[in-house]
Amino acid sequence: MHLLFLVFLFPLLGFVTLAIGRRHFSENAAAVVGVGSIGLSALLTAFIGLQFYQLPAGASYTQLLWTWMSVDGFAPNFALRLDQLSMLMMSVITGVGFFIHLFASWYMRGDDSYPRFFAYMNLFVAAMLFLVLGDNLLFLYFGWEGVGLASYLLIGFWYQDPANGAAARKAFVVTRVGDTFMAIGLFILFHELGTLDIQQLLTLAPQKWAEGSPMVTAAALLLLGGAVGKSAQLPLQTWLPDAMAGPTPVSALIHAATMVTAGVYLIARTHTIFELAPCVLELVGWVGGVTLLMAGFIALTQSDIKKVLAYSTMSQIGYMFLALGAGAYQPAVFHLMTHAFFKALLFLSAGSVILACHHEQNIFKMGGLRTRIPFTFWVFLIGSLGLVAFPLTSGFFSKDEILFQAWAYGHKPFFWMGLAGAFMTALYTFRLIFIAFFGEAHGHDVHKPHGVDHTLPLAVLAVAALLGGLIHIPLDAVLPQAAIPEELEPMKHTLAIASVGVSFLGIFLAWYFFLKNRAASAAIRNSAIGTLLFRWWNAAFGFDWLYDKLFVRPYLFIVHANRHDIADQAIGQIPRLVLALNARLTRTQTGQLRWYAGATAAGAVVVIAAVILL
């Protein structure tokens, strides 16, 4: 395990190599460096995992690389910590990340900036690994900002289109709002506890603060602010749909498997802080529950295949927040893992569909694709079954565990919101499938994707989406799990049946309204209430409009009013005054000896008088 540092060093070296020499790399060479660096990290992660799971249960490993600084008792170590949680996260990032990179090597062929793309992708993976391996919140925050930078670069990768640049800036600015809250939270924790080392914080916090203490509540609220920004939860969720402007592999990597789960990881990692602030922990659940329902309604009105999946991601992250708020930490992280499998598969399959349809993303301009690109259809269907928690798929095990523990721990509203979310997920997911893959074919000349770098990633992720729920990753040493009363155990099967039942109902309604009887769905859509709701949901509940009125327009007004920069003009008076005085003084330089002698004498008189009088 002493090779742990190489896990993030490989992609970092890949980034540096491609960034410096990208003009000299062919596509094949760039793919070898970009994909190979992540492949090496994945292989090393597997090797380290074999060693780690041979240790006694609950063991951890810390690798101290160096001390960053030592200032008045503040000595943050540049150290990596490997425990059950970071091992799982590292496995997801490198494992799923490798297959996304491999798919991207096929997807991005022919792009003029092929090496630059892989440089950014490698930078993102390096930053994400640093985030989950850092043993203190300072270096976690360093990785946190690193993924923010990399996501900005990747979302705006095709920057020649102004809309892509605007989407990248929006993602950067909105997530920076959350990052600012998080930074203030770190200041509070260090001021109160004198350290940012995560393990020390989890030990000292219960000793320093009583449950519900104002300071720990403030710290937890600020950490939650950072989490909702990075994980696109209410009220900082508006950046995620626009982030679909980036290439589809970017959506798979950042917005399915890694970056958007950073908020979930942060809350799980600092769960002790949130348990000392029970009102904030409850708020975490409500934020997740409301977000998952809101995103479900919005997804039901989208026509862009990537935006449907984007809102689905927002909804599934809401499930994880709901689980965290209910105290079901382990199911939340379990769902994080299974979601990475089936959502990465869905995004990559969507990318295959988009290229097959010559960059068409509107599902209403597709149709009949199941017979024209059968392999893509089947892997997309497998990913969708995982998403809707179809029995025995990976999503079934994790989502039902969330619902059961929410019920068992007494959070009935969270359970009902989760159950409603399961219905909405099935409805909008199979709406997409029945419109895009069934029905009458639209358009011509569908290009059938081929190549091992296309097929292999989809096939492996399809297997993971089907069987990933059978993977048992122990988390007992890092995440608590309250005992469930024995009398509630029989309810587990009942609730699972209810969850499957509402999912089947959603699938049936999607089949009826979007395949068998589209006239009925059109009639509902065109009714007065249907039109109103459609416009409201399609506009993402008006959050962009609201934020434009509350923040963007007032800011632009102030900028316009201050377009001549009042402060700059005021400060500019200083050099103007100096120049004016200089102009006056230069007039004394006449070149006449008598004038200089007289001035010297006058100066001497003034000095002597000052000495005598003072």
N, C-alpha and C positions, 0 to 999 in steps of 0.2 A: 504493500500500500504506500510505500515511500515514493512511488511514481505518480501519486495523485495529482501533483501540480502539472503533469504533462497533459492531463485531460483537457484543461482549458488553454494550455500553452500551444498545443497543436493547431487549433483553429486560429489562435492569435497570430502564430507564425504564418499560417495560410493567408490571413488578412494582410499582414505586412508584405509578404512576398508578392501577392497579387496587386496590392496598392502601389508598390514601387515599380514593379516591372510590367504592369498590365498592358502597356503599349507593345510589348515585345512577346506577349503570350498569344499563341494560337488558341482556338476554341478547345481543342483537345487537351492542350497543356493546362489551360485554365481549369478545365473540368477535373483533370488529374489532381491538381493542387487543391481546388475548392472542395471537391467531393472526398478526395483522399484524406485530407486533414480531419474531416469529421468522421470518416471511417476509422482512422487510427484512434480517435477519441472513443468511438463506440467499442472498438475491440479492447482498448485499455480499460474502459468502464466494466466490460464483462469480466475481464481478468481480475480487477479489483473487487468486483462483486463476489466472485468465487472465494476470494480470500476473506472478505468481510463477513460473509454468512457462515464461515467456519469458526468465527469468534463466538464467545459466549453471548447468549441473548442479552440485548441491551448494551453491548459494548460500543464504544465510539473511538474514533481515531482523529487526532489533531496534528496537522503538519505545520509547524512554525517555519516560515520562510525567512522573514526578517521583521524587525521592529521599524515601523514607518517613521515615528518621531517620539520624542520624550520631552514633554513640556509641562512642568509643574504638576507632575503626577498623572498627566494624560499621555499614555504610551500605547497607542493602538498597534496591535500586531498584525502584520500581513500573514495571516494564517488561514488554513483550510480545515474545515471540520467535516468529517464523514460520520454520519449516523444513519439511522433507518430512513429518516425523512429525506436527507440530502442524497442518499444512495438512490432512492426511488426517483427523485427529481432528476438527478444526473443521468439515470438510465433512460428516462423518457426523452430528455433533451437530446442526448447523443443518438439513441436508437431511432426514434421517430425522425429526428433531425437528419440523420444520414439518408434515410429513404426519401425524404423531401428533397435533399440536395441531389440525390441520384435522379429523381424525376425531373428536377429543374435543369439538369444537364441536357435532357431531351427537350424540355419545354422551351428553353431560352435559345436553342440553336438558331443561328442566323441574326441574332441581335448584335448590333455594332458594339455594345458595351458589355459583352459577355464576361470578360475578366472582372470588370468593375462590379457586376452583379454578385459574383461569387466572393469578391473581397468584402462586400457589405454583409453578405450572408454569414461568412466566417466571423466577422466582427460581432455580429449579433449573437451567435452561438457562444463565443468566448465570453461576452458580457453576461449572458444568461447563466452560464456555468459559474462565473465568478459570483453572481448574485446568490445562487443556492449553496455554494460551498463556503462563502465567507463566514468566519466564526464570530464576527461582530457586526453590529448594525451600520457602522461607518462603511465597511467594505461591501456589505449588502447594498447600501445606498449607492456606492460607486458603480456596482454592476447594474443597479436600478436605473441610474442615469445613462449608463452605457447602452442598455437596450432601448432607451428612449431615443438616443442619438441614432442608433442603427435603424430603428423603425422609421424615423424621419427620412433617412437616406433611402430606405427600401420602398416606402410608400411613394415617395417622389422620384423613384428611379427613372421613370420616363418624364423627366422634368420639362421636356420640350413642350408638352401640353400644359398650359397654365392651370387647368383644373387639377392636374396631379400635384403640382406645386402647392396649390391652395389646400388640398387634402392633407398633404404632409405637414404644412404649417399648422393646420387645425389640430391634427393629432398631437403635434409637439406642444402647442400652447395649452390645450385642454389638459393633457397629462401633466404639464408643468404646474398647473394649479394644484393638483393632488400632490405632486412632489414637494411643493412648498409647504403644504400642511404637514407632510411627513417629516420634512427637515426640522420644522419647529417642534414636532413631537420628539425627535431625537435630542434636541437641545434640552427639553424638559427632563427627559430620562437621564441625560448626563448630569444636569444640574442637581437633580434630586438624588441620584444613586451613585454618581461619580464614575460610571463606567458605561461603555457601550457593548461590552462583551455579552453575547446573548445568554450564555449559561449563567453568568454572574447576575445579569438582570433578572432572570427567572427565579434565582435564589433570593436576591435582595428585595425584590418588589414586595413579596408578602411580609417581609420583616419590616419594611419601611412604611407601607400603607395598609390601612384597614380597608375592607371592602366598601366601595362607594366613595372613597376619598376623592376630593375635588381634583387633586393633581393627577392621580392615576386615571380618572375619568377624562380629563383634558388630554392626557397623553394618548389614551386609547382612541379618543375621537379623532385626533390628528393622524394617528396611524391609519385609522379607517379612511380618512380623507385621501391618503396616499393610495390605499388599496382600491378604492372605487375609481380613482383616476386611471390607474394602470389596467384594471380589470373591466373597464367600461361598464360600470354599474351606476345606477341613478345616484346623483344627478349629473355625473360627468361621463355619460355614455355616448354623447353625440359624435365623438370622433371615430368610433369603430366602423360604421357603415361607409363613411367617406374613405376610410383606409383601404377599401377594396380597389382603389385606383392603382395600387401596386400590382406587379405580376402575381398570378395565382399562386405560385409556390411560396411567395411572401405571405399571402393570406393563410396558407396552410401552416407555415412555420410560426409566424408571430401571433396570428389571431385564432389559432386552434390549439396548438400544442404547448406553447411556451409563454410568451410575454403576457397574455391576458390572464394567465393563471398565477402571475407573480403576486397579485393581491391576496389570492387564496393562500399561497405559500407564506406570505408575511403574517397573516392573521393566525394561521396554524402554528407557525414558528414562535410567535409571541403570545400564545394562547393564555399564559398566566396573567399577562397585563390585562387582557380583555375579561378574564374571569374575575379580576378584582374590580372591574367596572361593569357589573351585570346589565345595567341599562344600555350601555354601548354594545355589549354582546347581543342583547335583544334587538338593538337597532340593526346590527349586521344581518340578522335573519329577515327583518322586515324589508331592508334594502334589497336583499336577494329575492325575496318573494314577489315584491312589487315589480322588480326589474324583469323577472322571468315571465310574468304574465304580460307586462307591457310589450316586451320584445316579441312574444308569441302573437299578439294581435297585429303588430306591425308586419311581421314576416308573412302573415296571411294576405297582405295586400301588395307584396312586392312582385315585380316582374323580372328583375335582374337575378339570375341564378346565384351569383356571388353574394348579393345583398340578402337573399333569403337565408343563406348559410351564415352570413355575418350576424343577423339578428338571432339566429339559432344559437350561435356562440354566446352572444350576450345572455340569452335565456339560460343556457346550460351553466354558465358561470354563476348566474343567479341561483341555480340549484345548489351550487357549492357554498355560496354565501348563506343560503337558507340553512344548510346543514351545519355550518360553523356556528350560526346564531342559535341553533338548537342544541349545541354541545356535541354534535355528531362529527367530531373532527376526523376520525379515521374514514368514515364513509365519504366525507368531503374530498379527502386526498385520493381515495380509491376512485371516485368519480372523475377526479382530475386526470388520473392515468387512463381510464377507459375512454374518456372524452377525447384525449389526445389521439387514440387509435382511430376511432370512427370519424372524428371530425377532420383529421388530416386526410383520411381516405376520401371523405366527401369533397373536400376542397381540391384535391389532386384529380379526382374523377371529374369534377366540374371543369378543371383546366383542360382535361382531355376532351370534354364535350365542346368547350369553347373553341379549341383549335380544330376539332372535327367540323364544326359549323362555321369555320372561317371567321373566328373572333366575334361571333354573335353571342350575346349574353341574355337576350330577351327570351324567356321560356315560351312565350306565346308565338314566337317565330320558329320554334323547333317542332316537336311532335314526331311520333313514330320512330324515335331513335333506338328503341330497344332491338329492332331488327337490323338496323344499319350499323350500329356499333355495339354488338351484343356483349362483348367483354366489359366495356365501360358501363353498360347498363347493369350488369350483374354485380360488379363491385360497388357501384353507386347504391344499388338496392341493399347490399349487405351493410354498407355504412349507414344507410337510412334505418335499417332494422335495429342497429345498435343505438342510433339516436333516439328512436321511439321506445327503447327498452323492450323490444320483442323478446319473448321468453327464450332463455338460454344464450342470448347474445351478451356481449360484455356490458352494455348499458343496463341490461335487466338487473344484474347483480348489484351494481353500484347505486342505481337510482332507487330501487326498491329498499335497499338498506337505509338510504337517506329518509325515505318516507316512513319506514317502520320506526327508526330511532326518533324522528321528530314526534311521532305519536307517543312512543313509549316514554319520552322525557317530558311529556305534558305540553308540548307546543302544538296544540290542535290547529290553530290558524295556519301555521307553517305547513302542516300536513295537507290541509285542504287546498292551500295555494299550490303546493307541489303536485297534488292530484289534478287540479285544473290545468297546471302547466303540462302534465303528461298528455292530457287530451289535446291541448293546443299544439303540442309538438307533433303528435301524430297527424293532426289535421293539416298543418301547413307543410309538413315534410312530404306527405303523399299527394297533396295538391301539386307540388313541384313535380313529383314523379309521374303522375297521371297526365299532366299537361305536356311535359317535355319528352317523355319516353313512350307515351301511348297516344292514342287518337290518330288523327289525320296528319300525315307528314307535311311539313312546310319547307320550302326551299329545295335546293338541289345540290348535287355534287358534295355530299358529306364525305369528308376525308377520313378514312379509317386509320386511327393511330396504330403504330407498330414500333417494335424495337424493345430490346430487353430493358433498357433504361426507362422505358415507359411502363412495361408490363410488370416487371419484377417488384417495384415499389408498391404498386396497387395490389398485387397478389399477396404480398407479405402483410400489408396493412389490413387487407380483407380478412386474413386468417386471425390477426390480432383483434380486429373488431368483433369477430365471431367468438373467439376463445379467450380473449383477454380477461374476462371476468373470472376465469378459473385460476388466474395467477394470484397467489397469496403473498403479499408483501407485509411482513410483520412491522407494526408501528407502535406497539404497546410501550416501548421504552421512551418514546418521544411525545406521543399524543395520548392523553388520558381518555378513558372510556368508562362512563358511569355504568354501574350494574343495572341491568334491566330486570324488573320484578318477574318472577317465574310465571305468575298468572297472566302476564301479557305476551308470553312467548307464542301461544297458539294464535294470537292476533296477526303474527307475521305472515302466515299463509293467507289469511283473509284479506289483509291489506294488499298483498301481492296480487291476489285475484282481482281486487278492485282496480289496482293500477293497470293491470293487463286489460281489464274490461273497458276502461275509459280510453285506452290506447286503441283497442279494436274498434270502439265506437268512432273515434276520430278518423281511423283508416276507412271505415265504412262510409262515413259522411263525405270524406274526400273523394272516394270512388263514385258516390252517387252524384255529387254536385259538379265534379270536375272531369268526369269521364262519361258516365251513363247519361246524365241529364244536365248538360251545361246550360240549357235554357233556364232551368230553375235557379242556378247560381247567378245568371245574368239578371233575372227578374229581381232577385234579392238585392243585387248590386245596384240596380237602377231605381229601386224604390227610394222614397224620400229619406227614410231613416238609414237605408243602406248606403245611399250616396253620401250622407253626412258622416257616417262612421268610416266609410272607406277613405274619404278625404282626410279625416282626422288621423286615422291610423297610418295611412300612406305618408302623411307628413310627419310621422314619428311623434305623434301627440303634440306637435307644435313646439318642441323644445328648441329647435334651431331658430324659429321665429321669435320665441320668447327671449332667448339669449341675445339675439340680434338687437332686440329692442332695449333690453336691460343693460347690456355691456358693450356691444360692438358700436352701435350708433352713438351713444354718449361719448365713447372714447374717440370716435372719428370727429364728433363735434368739437371736443376739446382740442384735438389735433388741428382741426381747421382754424379754430379761434386763435390758436397759438402757432399758426403756420410760420410767423416771422420770429418765433422763439423769443418770448419776452425775457426769459432768464439769460439767454445768450446775448441779447441786446444790452441788458443791464451790465453783465460782466464785460461786454465789449467797450463800455465807457472807460474802463481802467486803461487799456492801451491807448485809447483816444486822448485821455488826459495826459498821459506820459508823453505822447507824441507832440501834443500842444506845448507842454512845458519845454520839451526838447527844442521845438521850433523857436521859442522865445530865447532860450539860452544860446542857441547858435548865433543869434544876432549879436551877441557880445563878442564874438570872434571876428574883430574888424581888421586885424593884421597891423594895427598902429601901436608902436612901442609906448607912446605916452599913455594911451588908454590902458594898456596892460599894467604899467607902472602905477598909475592912479588906482586901478582896481586892487592891486596888491596892497598898496598903502591903506586903502579904505578897509580891506579885509583885516589887516593887522590892527587897525584902530578898533574895529568891532571886537576882535578877539581879546585885546588888552582890556577894553571896557568891560567885557563880560567877566573876565577874571577878577577885575577890581570890584565890580558891583556885586558879583555873586559869591 
